[in-house]
């Protein structure tokens, strides 16, 4: 069976919106650029034509990738997740015992991960170590800075 792609509802909606934008708007724009480039004549030395063909290929590749993601998506409903332990779709507040630093993360599937927004993948070193852990647990995680101990302070939606 094909591998599922775990997505929150928000992440799934973003992918669908991007797909719709690429198919309904960008595809037409690229097609127009391609027609214009063809109208310039000799395709063997036509830089505009080459650029438009490359853009079209990249666009079609992205559309195909999004369609695959949509087809394989398994939407995680945070409201149905028990908040007893860390899971995809839930937020977790942790404290790094070595530094006293506190942080909040949302655990998401790998396609939605964005560390700058506090969204970490369930497949990352930190995310996978936190998965399934209960409130109050202390988890040892090997990170680039060395072995750290993360205490789970809260789990919520």
Secondary structure by P-SEA (a helix, b strand, c coil): ccbbbbbcaaaaaaaaaaaaaaaccaaaaaaaaaaaaaacccccccaaaaaaaaaaaaaaaaaaaaaaaaaacccccccccccccccccbbbbbbcccccccbbbbbbccccccccccbbbcccaaaaaaccccccbbbbbbccccbbbbbbccccc
